[in-house]
Amino acid sequence: MSGLTGRVLINRKKLRAMLPLADRTIYNMELRGEFPRRIVLTSRNVAWDLAEVEAWVDSRKSSGLQAARPGMES
């Protein structure tokens, strides 16, 4: 049986509707391991696991951390 049982995948349009982030910001965060990795479905289509994205949002809400702003010292 497939490991995708019960898993819901969302496309870029649905992800962008959930999160007010630019495509490049999401991509950069993925590269740094700060956002769930995309799943490559075809050479022109990617998706994200909805549960992983929701867990990421929940972790951001509960962390209380402020995102670092460019040019600001920590």
Secondary structure as UniProt FT lines:
FT   TURN            3..6
FT   STRAND          9..10
FT   HELIX           12..18
FT   HELIX           23..31
FT   TURN            32..33
FT   STRAND          39..42
FT   TURN            43..44
FT   STRAND          45..49
FT   HELIX           50..63
FT   TURN            70..71
//
